[in-house]
Amino acid sequence: MIGNQENIISSVTVEKSEVLRYLGHNGQEIDNDLNSKINQCIKETKNEIDTKYVYQIYDIKKDLNLNTVQFENTNLILKSKDISELLRDCDKCVLMCATLGFNIEKNIRRYSYNNLTKGIIIDACATTSIEEVCDLVQDSILDKVAKEEKSLTMRYSPGYGDLDISANRDILNVLDAHRKIGVTVTNTGIMIPRKSVVALIGITNEKIGKVKRTCENCSNRFNCEYRRKADGCGGKTIYTR
């Protein structure tokens, strides 16, 4: 499935509270000038993002003893205890990639030279945007699988836990993401455009509900720079048994 559907693009709000979190805001007072700049950057970000995504659903074979997951009809095999646990009760897995495109990245780079404050704010807006896009795509997939009385696990990306960031390259190759949505990857696993995300989501017959993400149920809880004392990394939604 390839998409740049208007309903996804128009639904991206660039939530201000998330932007502030990525800016390191911790409840301190924001003066009128900075507040105005943030609002302007949110508006500009919404106008500049070129949202595209691709996902595919694969049957999987697991070897829980070896912590490996094989994606049928591909050469992709992931060795990861975290992924094996995530997909323990799943017989299918979604591989997905989403991107905001190059325009917003060019803006961030330009402002970093002539208006550093604005560049930092737009970078935070873009990070918020790509997470919102991934949430919207995941919700769209959930709507489809729910018709078959199936559920989704939480979303998991290479670079967290024990799944090395180099897995980005293998997943992007399987999805043919370069040709389909213009996303490539460096030798170190960093994606281009930079505001892009690769993720895996399990599909299961088990009943899974939505709960608020906290530090305690996040696999990245020990090294996340955005960890907070009470509400985890912004209260995003995950899916759990």
FILOLUM-446588 format. One record per residue: residue number from 1; residue in one letter; chain; x, y, z of N, C-alpha, C in turn. Coordinates in Angstrom, 2 decimals, decimal comma. Layout:
BEGIN
     n   res   chain      n.c1      n.c2      n.c3     ca.c1     ca.c2     ca.c3      c.c1      c.c2      c.c3
   NUM     A       A         X         Y         Z         X         Y         Z         X         Y         Z
...
This chain:
BEGIN
     n   res   chain      n.c1      n.c2      n.c3     ca.c1     ca.c2     ca.c3      c.c1      c.c2      c.c3
     1     M       A      0,84     -1,19      0,00      0,00      0,00      0,00      0,88      1,24      0,00
     2     I       A      0,66      2,12     -0,97      1,37      3,39     -1,05      0,36      4,50     -0,83
     3     G       A      0,76      5,55     -0,13     -0,21      6,61      0,09      0,39      7,98      0,30
     4     N       A     -0,32      8,98     -0,13     -0,13     10,37      0,28     -1,52     10,98      0,36
     5     Q       A     -2,42     10,16      0,95     -3,84     10,47      0,94     -4,13     11,78      1,66
     6     E       A     -5,06     12,53      1,11     -5,40     13,83      1,67     -5,91     13,72      3,09
     7     N       A     -6,59     12,62      3,40     -7,13     12,51      4,76     -6,01     12,37      5,79
     8     I       A     -4,89     11,75      5,39     -3,74     11,66      6,29     -3,10     13,02      6,45
     9     I       A     -2,84     13,69      5,32     -2,17     14,99      5,34     -3,00     16,01      6,12
    10     S       A     -4,29     16,07      5,83     -5,14     17,08      6,47     -5,35     16,81      7,95
    11     S       A     -5,10     15,57      8,38     -5,30     15,23      9,79     -4,09     15,53     10,66
    12     V       A     -2,97     15,88     10,05     -1,76     16,21     10,82     -1,95     17,59     11,46
    13     T       A     -1,98     17,62     12,78     -2,26     18,86     13,51     -1,00     19,57     13,98
    14     V       A      0,12     18,83     14,06      1,36     19,34     14,68      1,03     19,84     16,09
    15     E       A      0,71     18,91     16,94      0,23     19,22     18,28      1,25     20,05     19,06
    16     K       A      0,80     21,19     19,53      1,71     22,15     20,16      2,38     21,59     21,41
    17     S       A      1,66     20,83     22,20      2,25     20,28     23,42      3,41     19,34     23,10
    18     E       A      3,31     18,63     21,98      4,39     17,75     21,56      5,58     18,55     21,05
    19     V       A      5,30     19,62     20,33      6,38     20,50     19,85      7,16     21,03     21,05
    20     L       A      6,45     21,49     22,06      7,09     22,02     23,26      7,92     20,95     23,95
    21     R       A      7,44     19,73     23,96      8,20     18,65     24,59      9,52     18,42     23,88
    22     Y       A      9,48     18,39     22,56     10,72     18,21     21,81     11,66     19,40     21,95
    23     L       A     11,11     20,55     22,31     11,94     21,73     22,56     12,49     21,74     23,98
    24     G       A     12,13     20,72     24,77     12,64     20,64     26,13     11,86     21,46     27,13
    25     H       A     10,63     21,83     26,77      9,81     22,64     27,67      9,40     21,82     28,88
    26     N       A      9,48     22,42     30,04      9,17     21,71     31,28      8,25     22,54     32,16
    27     G       A      7,29     23,21     31,53      6,30     23,97     32,29      6,65     25,41     32,54
    28     Q       A      7,84     25,84     32,12      8,22     27,23     32,35      7,38     28,17     31,48
    29     E       A      7,30     29,42     31,90      6,49     30,40     31,18      7,09     30,70     29,80
    30     I       A      6,23     30,85     28,80      6,65     31,17     27,43      6,20     32,59     27,13
    31     D       A      7,15     33,45     26,73      6,77     34,83     26,45      6,01     34,92     25,13
    32     N       A      5,36     36,03     24,92      4,49     36,21     23,75      5,24     36,07     22,44
    33     D       A      6,48     36,57     22,40      7,27     36,51     21,17      7,57     35,07     20,79
    34     L       A      8,02     34,28     21,74      8,33     32,88     21,47      7,07     32,10     21,12
    35     N       A      5,99     32,37     21,84      4,73     31,69     21,56      4,26     31,97     20,14
    36     S       A      4,42     33,22     19,70      4,05     33,59     18,34      4,92     32,87     17,33
    37     K       A      6,23     32,76     17,60      7,13     32,06     16,70      6,75     30,58     16,56
    38     I       A      6,40     29,97     17,68      6,02     28,56     17,65      4,77     28,37     16,81
    39     N       A      3,77     29,24     17,00      2,55     29,14     16,20      2,82     29,33     14,72
    40     Q       A      3,71     30,27     14,38      4,08     30,50     12,99      4,78     29,28     12,40
    41     C       A      5,66     28,67     13,19      6,41     27,50     12,72      5,50     26,29     12,52
    42     I       A      4,51     26,14     13,38      3,55     25,06     13,22      2,79     25,22     11,90
    43     K       A      2,35     26,45     11,64      1,63     26,73     10,39      2,51     26,48      9,18
    44     E       A      3,76     26,93      9,25      4,68     26,75      8,13      4,96     25,26      7,90
    45     T       A      5,14     24,54      8,97      5,41     23,10      8,85      4,26     22,38      8,16
    46     K       A      3,04     22,68      8,55      1,87     22,05      7,94      1,80     22,35      6,45
    47     N       A      2,25     23,53      6,05      2,21     23,91      4,64      3,33     23,26      3,83
    48     E       A      4,44     22,91      4,48      5,62     22,45      3,76      5,78     20,93      3,71
    49     I       A      5,16     20,20      4,61      5,38     18,75      4,61      4,74     18,11      3,38
    50     D       A      5,44     17,15      2,85      4,97     16,38      1,68      4,88     14,93      2,11
    51     T       A      3,79     14,60      2,77      3,65     13,32      3,43      3,44     12,18      2,44
    52     K       A      4,27     11,15      2,59      4,11      9,93      1,80      4,38      8,74      2,71
    53     Y       A      3,74      7,63      2,40      4,00      6,44      3,19      3,77      5,20      2,34
    54     V       A      4,38      4,11      2,79      4,18      2,82      2,15      4,18      1,76      3,25
    55     Y       A      3,31      0,78      3,10      3,35     -0,34      4,03      2,93     -1,62      3,32
    56     Q       A      3,35     -2,72      3,90      2,99     -4,03      3,35      2,82     -5,00      4,50
    57     I       A      1,88     -5,91      4,36      1,62     -6,92      5,39      2,22     -8,25      4,93
    58     Y       A      2,99     -8,89      5,82      3,68    -10,13      5,48      3,30    -11,24      6,47
    59     D       A      3,17    -12,44      5,95      3,14    -13,61      6,82      4,53    -13,79      7,41
    60     I       A      4,60    -14,28      8,63      5,91    -14,43      9,28      6,08    -15,83      9,86
    61     K       A      7,33    -16,25      9,95      7,71    -17,48     10,63      8,67    -17,11     11,75
    62     K       A      8,44    -17,68     12,92      9,25    -17,30     14,09      9,97    -18,50     14,65
    63     D       A     11,15    -18,25     15,16     11,88    -19,22     15,95     12,20    -18,54     17,27
    64     L       A     11,36    -18,78     18,27     11,49    -18,08     19,54     12,76    -18,47     20,28
    65     N       A     13,26    -19,66     20,01     14,51    -20,09     20,66     15,71    -19,30     20,14
    66     L       A     15,67    -18,99     18,85     16,77    -18,25     18,23     16,48    -16,75     18,15
    67     N       A     15,27    -16,36     18,57     14,85    -14,95     18,50     14,94    -14,41     17,07
    68     T       A     14,47    -15,20     16,13     14,47    -14,76     14,73     13,05    -14,72     14,19
    69     V       A     12,82    -13,78     13,27     11,54    -13,66     12,58     11,84    -13,57     11,09
    70     Q       A     11,23    -14,46     10,33     11,41    -14,47      8,88     10,14    -13,97      8,21
    71     F       A     10,30    -13,08      7,24      9,17    -12,52      6,50      9,02    -13,27      5,19
    72     E       A      7,91    -13,99      5,07      7,73    -14,89      3,94      7,73    -14,14      2,61
    73     N       A      8,26    -14,83      1,60      8,39    -14,30      0,24      9,35    -13,12      0,15
    74     T       A     10,23    -13,01      1,15     11,30    -12,00      1,12     12,57    -12,68      1,64
    75     N       A     13,68    -11,94      1,57     14,94    -12,42      2,14     15,18    -11,84      3,53
    76     L       A     14,16    -11,17      4,07     14,33    -10,47      5,35     14,17    -11,42      6,54
    77     I       A     15,20    -11,48      7,35     15,17    -12,20      8,62     15,72    -11,27      9,69
    78     L       A     14,94    -11,01     10,71     15,37    -10,14     11,81     15,68    -10,98     13,04
    79     K       A     16,84    -10,75     13,61     17,22    -11,44     14,84     17,18    -10,43     15,98
    80     S       A     16,19    -10,59     16,85     15,98     -9,62     17,92     15,07    -10,22     18,98
    81     K       A     15,50    -10,17     20,21     14,66    -10,65     21,30     13,42     -9,78     21,44
    82     D       A     13,60     -8,47     21,28     12,46     -7,55     21,39     11,42     -7,82     20,32
    83     I       A     11,86     -8,01     19,07     10,92     -8,26     17,98     10,25     -9,61     18,15
    84     S       A     11,01    -10,61     18,59     10,41    -11,92     18,84      9,31    -11,84     19,89
    85     E       A      9,55    -11,04     20,93      8,55    -10,87     21,97      7,36    -10,07     21,46
    86     L       A      7,64     -9,01     20,70      6,56     -8,19     20,13      5,63     -9,03     19,28
    87     L       A      6,19     -9,95     18,49      5,42    -10,73     17,52      5,10    -12,13     18,02
    88     R       A      5,25    -12,36     19,30      5,06    -13,69     19,87      3,72    -14,30     19,49
    89     D       A      2,65    -13,53     19,57      1,30    -14,04     19,30      0,78    -13,62     17,93
    90     C       A      1,69    -13,25     17,04      1,30    -12,73     15,72      1,63    -13,73     14,62
    91     D       A      0,78    -13,77     13,60      1,10    -14,57     12,42      1,38    -13,70     11,21
    92     K       A      1,19    -12,39     11,35      1,48    -11,43     10,30      2,14    -10,21     10,91
    93     C       A      2,86     -9,47     10,06      3,53     -8,26     10,53      3,47     -7,19      9,45
    94     V       A      3,22     -5,97      9,86      3,25     -4,82      8,96      4,66     -4,23      8,96
    95     L       A      5,21     -4,02      7,77      6,41     -3,20      7,61      5,95     -1,89      6,99
    96     M       A      6,39     -0,77      7,55      5,94      0,51      7,04      7,07      1,53      7,02
    97     C       A      6,92      2,50      6,16      7,82      3,65      6,13      7,00      4,88      5,80
    98     A       A      7,26      5,96      6,51      6,58      7,23      6,25      7,62      8,34      6,22
    99     T       A      7,35      9,38      5,44      8,29     10,48      5,32      7,55     11,80      5,16
   100     L       A      8,22     12,88      5,54      7,70     14,24      5,32      8,27     14,87      4,06
   101     G       A      9,19     14,19      3,38      9,76     14,73      2,16     10,91     15,68      2,42
   102     F       A     11,40     16,30      1,35     12,61     17,13      1,42     12,34     18,60      1,71
   103     N       A     11,15     19,10      1,41     10,91     20,54      1,57     11,14     21,00      3,00
   104     I       A     10,58     20,26      3,96     10,70     20,67      5,35     12,15     20,56      5,81
   105     E       A     12,87     19,57      5,28     14,28     19,42      5,63     15,11     20,59      5,11
   106     K       A     14,79     21,04      3,89     15,48     22,21      3,34     15,23     23,45      4,19
   107     N       A     13,99     23,60      4,66     13,66     24,74      5,52     14,46     24,72      6,81
   108     I       A     14,54     23,54      7,42     15,30     23,41      8,67     16,76     23,79      8,44
   109     R       A     17,32     23,30      7,35     18,73     23,59      7,04     18,93     25,08      6,78
   110     R       A     18,01     25,69      6,04     18,14     27,11      5,72     18,06     27,97      6,98
   111     Y       A     17,08     27,67      7,81     16,93     28,48      9,03     18,09     28,26     10,00
   112     S       A     18,74     27,11      9,95     19,86     26,86     10,85     21,00     27,83     10,59
   113     Y       A     21,02     28,43      9,38     22,06     29,40      9,03     21,63     30,85      9,30
   114     N       A     20,36     31,16      9,07     19,96     32,57      9,18     18,96     32,87     10,29
   115     N       A     18,41     31,83     10,94     17,47     32,06     12,04     17,44     30,79     12,88
   116     L       A     18,46     30,62     13,71     18,66     29,36     14,42     17,46     28,99     15,29
   117     T       A     16,88     29,97     15,97     15,73     29,68     16,83     14,59     29,07     16,01
   118     K       A     14,30     29,68     14,88     13,22     29,17     14,03     13,57     27,79     13,49
   119     G       A     14,83     27,57     13,17     15,24     26,26     12,68     15,01     25,17     13,72
   120     I       A     15,34     25,48     14,97     15,14     24,52     16,05     13,65     24,24     16,25
   121     I       A     12,83     25,28     16,19     11,39     25,09     16,40     10,79     24,27     15,26
   122     I       A     11,16     24,56     14,03     10,59     23,81     12,90     11,07     22,37     12,93
   123     D       A     12,30     22,14     13,38     12,76     20,76     13,53     11,86     20,01     14,52
   124     A       A     11,51     20,66     15,63     10,62     20,03     16,61      9,22     19,82     16,02
   125     C       A      8,76     20,77     15,23      7,45     20,63     14,57      7,46     19,45     13,61
   126     A       A      8,56     19,28     12,88      8,66     18,19     11,91      8,71     16,84     12,62
   127     T       A      9,45     16,77     13,72      9,49     15,52     14,49      8,11     15,16     15,00
   128     T       A      7,38     16,16     15,49      5,99     15,94     15,93      5,14     15,46     14,76
   129     S       A      5,33     16,06     13,60      4,52     15,72     12,42      4,71     14,29     11,98
   130     I       A      5,95     13,82     11,91      6,19     12,46     11,41      5,63     11,43     12,38
   131     E       A      5,67     11,72     13,68      5,06     10,80     14,64      3,54     10,78     14,48
   132     E       A      2,94     11,94     14,23      1,49     11,99     14,00      1,13     11,20     12,74
   133     V       A      1,95     11,35     11,68      1,68     10,61     10,44      1,71      9,11     10,71
   134     C       A      2,71      8,66     11,44      2,80      7,22     11,75      1,60      6,75     12,56
   135     D       A      1,16      7,57     13,50     -0,03      7,22     14,28     -1,26      7,11     13,38
   136     L       A     -1,40      8,03     12,44     -2,56      8,03     11,54     -2,53      6,82     10,60
   137     V       A     -1,35      6,48     10,10     -1,23      5,31      9,24     -1,56      4,05     10,04
   138     Q       A     -1,04      3,98     11,27     -1,31      2,82     12,10     -2,80      2,69     12,41
   139     D       A     -3,45      3,81     12,67     -4,89      3,76     12,92     -5,66      3,31     11,68
   140     S       A     -5,19      3,72     10,51     -5,82      3,29      9,26     -5,68      1,79      9,07
   141     I       A     -4,50      1,26      9,38     -4,30     -0,20      9,28     -5,18     -0,92     10,29
   142     L       A     -5,27     -0,36     11,50     -6,10     -0,98     12,53     -7,56     -1,07     12,08
   143     D       A     -8,05     -0,02     11,43     -9,43     -0,04     10,94     -9,65     -1,22      9,98
   144     K       A     -8,64     -1,51      9,18     -8,76     -2,60      8,20     -8,72     -3,97      8,88
   145     V       A     -7,74     -4,19      9,77     -7,60     -5,52     10,37     -8,69     -5,78     11,39
   146     A       A     -9,27     -4,72     11,98    -10,35     -4,89     12,95    -11,58     -5,53     12,31
   147     K       A    -11,74     -5,34     11,02    -12,87     -5,96     10,32    -12,73     -7,47     10,28
   148     E       A    -11,51     -7,96     10,45    -11,27     -9,40     10,54    -11,08     -9,85     11,98
   149     E       A    -11,48     -8,99     12,90    -11,39     -9,23     14,34     -9,96     -9,48     14,78
   150     K       A     -9,04     -8,73     14,20     -7,64     -8,80     14,58     -7,22     -7,49     15,23
   151     S       A     -6,09     -7,51     15,90     -5,57     -6,33     16,60     -4,13     -6,07     16,19
   152     L       A     -3,63     -4,91     16,58     -2,25     -4,54     16,31     -1,46     -4,43     17,61
   153     T       A     -0,17     -4,74     17,50      0,73     -4,51     18,62      1,17     -3,05     18,59
   154     M       A      2,03     -2,69     19,50      2,64     -1,36     19,46      3,55     -1,27     18,23
   155     R       A      3,90     -0,06     17,85      4,81      0,19     16,74      6,25      0,17     17,25
   156     Y       A      7,13     -0,44     16,48      8,51     -0,60     16,92      9,45     -0,27     15,78
   157     S       A     10,46      0,55     16,02     11,38      0,99     14,97     12,80      0,51     15,23
   158     P       A     13,56      0,21     14,18     14,99     -0,11     14,35     15,71      1,04     15,05
   159     G       A     16,68      0,68     15,87     17,41      1,68     16,64     16,98      1,72     18,09
   160     Y       A     15,85      1,07     18,41     15,39      0,97     19,79     15,68     -0,44     20,30
   161     G       A     15,86     -0,55     21,61     16,07     -1,87     22,18     17,24     -2,59     21,52
   162     D       A     17,03     -3,86     21,16     18,12     -4,65     20,59     18,02     -4,81     19,07
   163     L       A     17,12     -4,06     18,42     17,03     -4,11     16,96     17,88     -2,98     16,39
   164     D       A     19,01     -3,35     15,80     19,97     -2,36     15,35     19,40     -1,48     14,25
   165     I       A     19,86     -0,21     14,23     19,37      0,75     13,25     19,69      0,32     11,82
   166     S       A     20,68     -0,55     11,65     21,03     -1,03     10,31     19,89     -1,81      9,66
   167     A       A     18,92     -2,27     10,46     17,76     -2,98      9,91     16,92     -2,08      9,01
   168     N       A     17,08     -0,75      9,17     16,37      0,17      8,29     16,62     -0,14      6,82
   169     R       A     17,87     -0,40      6,48     18,23     -0,65      5,09     17,49     -1,87      4,54
   170     D       A     17,49     -2,97      5,30     16,86     -4,20      4,83     15,35     -4,03      4,67
   171     I       A     14,73     -3,32      5,61     13,28     -3,12      5,54     12,92     -2,21      4,38
   172     L       A     13,70     -1,14      4,18     13,43     -0,24      3,05     13,60     -0,95      1,72
   173     N       A     14,57     -1,86      1,64     14,75     -2,62      0,40     13,55     -3,51      0,13
   174     V       A     13,04     -4,16      1,16     11,87     -5,03      1,00     10,66     -4,22      0,55
   175     L       A     10,50     -3,03      1,11      9,36     -2,18      0,76      9,55     -1,44     -0,56
   176     D       A     10,77     -1,50     -1,11     11,10     -0,74     -2,32     10,77      0,74     -2,10
   177     A       A     11,15      1,23     -0,92     10,75      2,58     -0,50     11,42      3,68     -1,32
   178     H       A     12,61      3,41     -1,83     13,27      4,43     -2,64     12,46      4,74     -3,88
   179     R       A     12,03      3,73     -4,57     11,26      3,93     -5,79      9,86      4,44     -5,49
   180     K       A      9,25      3,93     -4,44      7,85      4,24     -4,19      7,62      5,59     -3,52
   181     I       A      8,47      5,94     -2,54      8,23      7,21     -1,83      9,49      8,03     -1,66
   182     G       A     10,59      7,63     -2,30     11,79      8,46     -2,32     12,64      8,42     -1,07
   183     V       A     12,52      7,38     -0,25     13,30      7,29      0,98     14,50      6,36      0,76
   184     T       A     15,69      6,86      1,08     16,91      6,07      1,02     17,53      6,00      2,40
   185     V       A     18,66      5,32      2,49     19,30      5,14      3,79     20,81      5,20      3,62
   186     T       A     21,50      5,80      4,60     22,95      5,88      4,55     23,57      4,57      5,03
   187     N       A     24,89      4,49      4,94     25,59      3,28      5,38     25,44      3,04      6,88
   188     T       A     25,14      4,10      7,62     24,97      3,96      9,06     23,51      3,75      9,47
   189     G       A     22,61      3,63      8,50     21,21      3,36      8,80     20,35      4,58      8,95
   190     I       A     20,92      5,78      8,75     20,14      7,02      8,86     19,37      7,23      7,56
   191     M       A     18,09      7,58      7,68     17,25      7,73      6,50     17,32      9,13      5,91
   192     I       A     17,14      9,18      4,61     17,07     10,43      3,85     15,80     10,36      3,00
   193     P       A     14,88     11,35      3,14     14,90     12,52      4,01     14,99     12,14      5,50
   194     R       A     15,56     13,04      6,27     15,81     12,74      7,68     14,53     12,55      8,48
   195     K       A     13,49     13,30      8,14     12,22     13,15      8,86     11,41     12,03      8,23
   196     S       A     11,94     10,82      8,41     11,29      9,59      7,92     11,35      8,56      9,04
   197     V       A     10,44      7,62      8,99     10,37      6,58     10,03     10,12      5,23      9,37
   198     V       A     10,86      4,23      9,83     10,59      2,83      9,49     10,06      2,16     10,75
   199     A       A      9,07      1,29     10,59      8,50      0,64     11,78      7,92     -0,72     11,44
   200     L       A      7,79     -1,54     12,48      7,12     -2,84     12,40      5,93     -2,81     13,34
   201     I       A      4,84     -3,48     12,92      3,64     -3,60     13,76      3,12     -5,02     13,59
   202     G       A      2,94     -5,73     14,68      2,40     -7,08     14,61      0,89     -7,09     14,46
   203     I       A      0,39     -8,12     13,76     -1,06     -8,35     13,62     -1,38     -9,65     14,33
   204     T       A     -2,33     -9,62     15,23     -2,62    -10,78     16,07     -4,11    -10,99     16,22
   205     N       A     -4,48    -12,23     16,55     -5,86    -12,55     16,88     -6,17    -12,23     18,34
   206     E       A     -5,12    -11,97     19,12     -5,31    -11,63     20,53     -5,98    -10,27     20,65
   207     K       A     -6,78    -10,10     21,70     -7,44     -8,82     21,93     -6,44     -7,86     22,55
   208     I       A     -6,21     -6,73     21,86     -5,27     -5,72     22,33     -5,98     -4,39     22,37
   209     G       A     -5,80     -3,67     23,45     -6,43     -2,36     23,59     -5,41     -1,25     23,59
   210     K       A     -5,88     -0,02     23,45     -5,00      1,14     23,47     -4,77      1,57     24,91
   211     V       A     -3,51      1,84     25,21     -3,19      2,40     26,52     -2,19      3,53     26,31
   212     K       A     -2,05      4,37     27,32     -1,12      5,47     27,25      0,31      4,96     27,41
   213     R       A      1,22      5,41     26,52      2,62      5,03     26,64      3,23      5,70     27,85
   214     T       A      3,98      4,92     28,61      4,75      5,46     29,73      6,17      4,94     29,61
   215     C       A      7,05      5,48     30,44      8,43      5,01     30,43      8,51      3,52     30,78
   216     E       A      7,60      3,06     31,61      7,69      1,68     32,09      7,33      0,65     31,02
   217     N       A      6,52      1,02     30,00      6,19      0,04     28,97      6,86      0,36     27,63
   218     C       A      7,90      1,18     27,67      8,65      1,51     26,46      9,98      0,79     26,46
   219     S       A     10,31      0,14     25,33     11,56     -0,60     25,24     12,78      0,33     25,25
   220     N       A     12,57      1,61     25,01     13,67      2,57     24,97     13,79      3,36     26,27
   221     R       A     13,18      2,84     27,35     13,04      3,62     28,57     14,38      3,94     29,24
   222     F       A     15,41      3,14     28,96     16,67      3,35     29,67     17,59      4,37     28,99
   223     N       A     17,31      4,72     27,72     18,20      5,68     27,06     17,47      6,78     26,30
   224     C       A     16,18      6,97     26,58     15,41      7,99     25,88     15,70      9,37     26,46
   225     E       A     16,08     10,32     25,59     16,39     11,66     26,06     15,14     12,44     26,45
   226     Y       A     13,94     11,95     26,07     12,71     12,67     26,37     11,96     12,06     27,55
   227     R       A     12,59     11,13     28,25     11,91     10,49     29,37     11,49     11,52     30,40
   228     R       A     10,25     11,38     30,88      9,73     12,30     31,88      9,37     11,52     33,14
   229     K       A      9,28     12,22     34,25      9,07     11,54     35,52      7,72     10,89     35,63
   230     A       A      6,68     11,50     35,05      5,32     11,00     35,28      4,70     10,38     34,05
   231     D       A      4,71     11,10     32,92      3,88     10,72     31,79      4,63     10,12     30,63
   232     G       A      5,89      9,71     30,83      6,63      9,11     29,73      6,88     10,13     28,64
   233     C       A      6,98      9,65     27,41      7,38     10,55     26,31      6,16     11,14     25,64
   234     G       A      5,38     11,88     26,37      4,33     12,66     25,76      2,98     12,00     25,70
   235     G       A      2,85     10,79     26,24      1,54     10,17     26,31      1,02      9,67     24,98
   236     K       A      1,91      9,23     24,09      1,46      8,64     22,84      0,70      7,35     23,11
   237     T       A     -0,10      6,95     22,13     -0,87      5,71     22,27     -0,08      4,53     21,79
   238     I       A     -0,11      3,44     22,54      0,41      2,17     22,08     -0,69      1,14     22,20
   239     Y       A     -0,39     -0,08     21,78     -1,37     -1,15     21,81     -0,83     -2,27     22,66
   240     T       A     -1,59     -2,72     23,65     -1,07     -3,71     24,55     -2,18     -4,66     25,01
   241     R       A     -1,76     -5,83     25,45     -2,72     -6,82     25,93     -3,25     -6,43     27,30
